[in-house]
Structures are given as structure tokens and as C-alpha cells.
Amino acid sequence: MKRDIVMSNNIHFSSFPVNELQALAILYVQNQDLTGKSPTDIYNLYRTTYDEMCNEKEKQRQAKLSQM
């Protein structure tokens, strides 16, 4: 569910975050002590956090489906 803003000259601007998991992942990273962290470290922290939440959401979805 990507939300784009379209200008009259056909330039597309994508909004971030696109979904609740991206929003939660960035909030989590923002609330960590990033002192001494490189941009790569921060990116890896964000991706790890986001991926873990996606995996958990999928596990919960599968568990609900198996109960039906």
C-alpha cells in the first residue's frame, strides 16, 4: 500500500514510513543510544528490527489461520 504524492509535472514523492512496522522500527532506532554508531550500523539495526517485526507478524498471521 504505497502512498505517492503526484505533482502536476509527474514527479512522484513516496512517503515514509509506508506502514506501521516501518514506523515502529524507526521509532525503536531513534530511541537507541547511537553514539559511535556508523550509518551502516544504524541501517543494520533498523533492518534487523524491521525484519524481526515482519517475521513476528507473519508468525501471528499463520497462527491465526491455523486456528480457523
C-alpha beads as a LAMMPS data file, in Angstrom:
LAMMPS data file: protein, C-alpha beads

68 atoms
67 bonds

1 atom types
1 bond types

-500.0 500.0 xlo xhi
-500.0 500.0 ylo yhi
-500.0 500.0 zlo zhi

Masses

1 110.0

Atoms # bond

1 1 1 0.000 0.000 0.000
2 1 1 2.402 2.634 -1.242
3 1 1 1.226 6.229 -0.983
4 1 1 2.664 8.621 -3.509
5 1 1 2.149 12.315 -3.933
6 1 1 1.900 13.168 -7.613
7 1 1 2.728 16.668 -8.743
8 1 1 1.385 18.159 -11.963
9 1 1 4.728 17.616 -13.708
10 1 1 4.620 13.840 -12.980
11 1 1 7.223 13.808 -10.192
12 1 1 6.410 11.123 -7.590
13 1 1 7.304 11.538 -3.919
14 1 1 6.966 8.407 -1.802
15 1 1 6.080 8.875 1.829
16 1 1 7.939 7.219 4.690
17 1 1 7.003 5.307 6.671
18 1 1 4.696 3.358 4.407
19 1 1 3.286 1.095 7.138
20 1 1 3.107 0.626 10.888
21 1 1 6.083 -1.735 11.015
22 1 1 8.364 0.778 9.325
23 1 1 7.127 3.451 11.727
24 1 1 7.750 1.254 14.767
25 1 1 11.199 0.221 13.524
26 1 1 12.315 3.812 13.013
27 1 1 10.917 4.833 16.407
28 1 1 12.828 1.982 18.014
29 1 1 16.081 3.017 16.332
30 1 1 15.545 6.675 17.241
31 1 1 15.254 5.716 20.900
32 1 1 18.535 3.778 20.997
33 1 1 21.905 5.160 22.040
34 1 1 23.514 5.655 18.632
35 1 1 26.710 7.182 19.987
36 1 1 29.633 5.874 17.982
37 1 1 27.403 4.030 15.504
38 1 1 28.174 4.328 11.821
39 1 1 25.424 4.861 9.249
40 1 1 25.854 1.202 8.319
41 1 1 25.373 0.149 11.966
42 1 1 22.207 2.248 12.189
43 1 1 20.883 0.829 8.924
44 1 1 21.583 -2.717 10.116
45 1 1 19.800 -2.000 13.410
46 1 1 16.779 -0.680 11.501
47 1 1 16.712 -3.635 9.069
48 1 1 17.143 -6.210 11.833
49 1 1 14.363 -4.600 13.862
50 1 1 12.047 -4.295 10.861
51 1 1 12.720 -7.863 9.695
52 1 1 12.130 -9.282 13.188
53 1 1 8.792 -7.471 13.409
54 1 1 7.772 -8.665 9.939
55 1 1 8.639 -12.246 10.866
56 1 1 6.673 -11.975 14.116
57 1 1 3.662 -10.522 12.335
58 1 1 3.763 -13.370 9.817
59 1 1 4.020 -15.970 12.602
60 1 1 0.992 -14.427 14.290
61 1 1 -0.914 -14.420 10.999
62 1 1 -0.076 -18.093 10.398
63 1 1 -1.119 -18.992 13.950
64 1 1 -4.494 -17.306 13.440
65 1 1 -5.001 -19.139 10.157
66 1 1 -4.196 -22.500 11.729
67 1 1 -6.834 -21.896 14.417
68 1 1 -9.586 -21.499 11.826

Bonds

1 1 1 2
2 1 2 3
3 1 3 4
4 1 4 5
5 1 5 6
6 1 6 7
7 1 7 8
8 1 8 9
9 1 9 10
10 1 10 11
11 1 11 12
12 1 12 13
13 1 13 14
14 1 14 15
15 1 15 16
16 1 16 17
17 1 17 18
18 1 18 19
19 1 19 20
20 1 20 21
21 1 21 22
22 1 22 23
23 1 23 24
24 1 24 25
25 1 25 26
26 1 26 27
27 1 27 28
28 1 28 29
29 1 29 30
30 1 30 31
31 1 31 32
32 1 32 33
33 1 33 34
34 1 34 35
35 1 35 36
36 1 36 37
37 1 37 38
38 1 38 39
39 1 39 40
40 1 40 41
41 1 41 42
42 1 42 43
43 1 43 44
44 1 44 45
45 1 45 46
46 1 46 47
47 1 47 48
48 1 48 49
49 1 49 50
50 1 50 51
51 1 51 52
52 1 52 53
53 1 53 54
54 1 54 55
55 1 55 56
56 1 56 57
57 1 57 58
58 1 58 59
59 1 59 60
60 1 60 61
61 1 61 62
62 1 62 63
63 1 63 64
64 1 64 65
65 1 65 66
66 1 66 67
67 1 67 68
